[in-house]
């Protein structure tokens, strides 16, 4: 099964939740949730699943779970 790997820069505690693509091909995710107890990571997975219209179970954080720059894998 082919999969997509995205580099995502996360900005927690934003006013709105949104996912946008930067000019260099990386992604920027603004999240309302704070980076506490995995709340921001959970919101990120939901946001990516909604944006790419795939099930939430198909989205995994490959690396960077505790940092602001993450590699996220989307299984197809």
ZIWO-V877978 format. One record per residue. RES is the residue in one small letter. BURIAL is 1 if it has 24 or more other C-alpha atoms within 12 Angstrom, else 0. Layout:
BEGIN
{{RES | BURIAL} {RES | BURIAL}}
END
This chain:
BEGIN
{{x | 0} {x | 0} {x | 0} {x | 0} {x | 0} {x | 1} {x | 1} {x | 1} {x | 1} {x | 1} {x | 1} {x | 1} {x | 0} {x | 0} {x | 0} {x | 0} {x | 1} {x | 1} {x | 1} {x | 1} {x | 0} {x | 0} {x | 0} {x | 0} {x | 0} {x | 0} {x | 1} {x | 1} {x | 1} {x | 1} {x | 1} {x | 1} {x | 1} {x | 0} {x | 0} {x | 0} {x | 0} {x | 0} {x | 0} {x | 1} {x | 1} {x | 1} {x | 1} {x | 1} {x | 1} {x | 1} {x | 1} {x | 1} {x | 1} {x | 0} {x | 0} {x | 0} {x | 0} {x | 0} {x | 0} {x | 0} {x | 0} {x | 1} {x | 1} {x | 1} {x | 1} {x | 1} {x | 0} {x | 0} {x | 1} {x | 0} {x | 0} {x | 1} {x | 1} {x | 1} {x | 1} {x | 1} {x | 1} {x | 1} {x | 0} {x | 0}}
END
